[in-house]
Structure formats: C-alpha cells, structure tokens
C-alpha cells in the first residue's frame, strides 16, 4: 500500500512539473506573438497605446483574469489585445474595430454604392 501511495505522489509531481513547464513555455509564446503582431502593424500604421481604464483587468467568476491593452491605430481604428494566462487555459485575442469610413462618392456614411 505504501508503494502505491509513493507511486501516485511521484506521478502527481511529474504531472505538476509538466504543467508548470508548459505554462511558462506557452506564456513566453503568447508574449512573443503579441510583440510580433504589434511590430507587424507598426510597419504600416502609427500605433498609440491608450489607457483601458477599468477594463484593463477583467475578472470573471473570481478566477479568470483577462488583461486588456487598448491601442489606437491611425487610419485603421481601435485595437484591443486581450490575454488570459491561467494554468493550461491560455489565450491571446486581437480585436480590431475599424473606423467608420465615409463613402468615397458622397459625404454620406450610409451610402451603399
């Protein structure tokens, strides 16, 4: 019975080590992805980071924490980068809200031509 308990503890320790390794590795990949995407956008657009205010850290159900950064992209619109890094649940989202452009043939914003 002792050996079974020891074997289970060893298995749990190995599993915890693997999870920690993946957590750190994926966290670095997430940061690198955000940096690479922003650098790519900066090649074509002027990007200015803005204060997301009370939305810079969103907490859901007390355990899920989302970090939000807001950017203004000149002539493109607003960019929101949302990250969540919670153990094996990790994500990066880029949300682009384009500027509303007026019609090229008239000053209307509801023209369909």
Long-range contacts (C-beta under 8 A, 24 or more apart in sequence): 19-87, 19-88, 22-88, 23-85, 23-87, 23-88, 23-90, 26-85, 26-90, 27-85, 27-90, 30-83, 30-85, 30-90, 30-91, 30-92, 33-92, 34-81, 34-83, 34-92, 37-94, 38-71, 38-81, 41-73, 41-76, 41-79, 45-73, 45-74, 45-75, 45-76, 46-73, 46-74, 47-71, 47-72, 47-73, 47-74, 47-79, 48-72, 48-74, 52-80, 64-89, 75-99
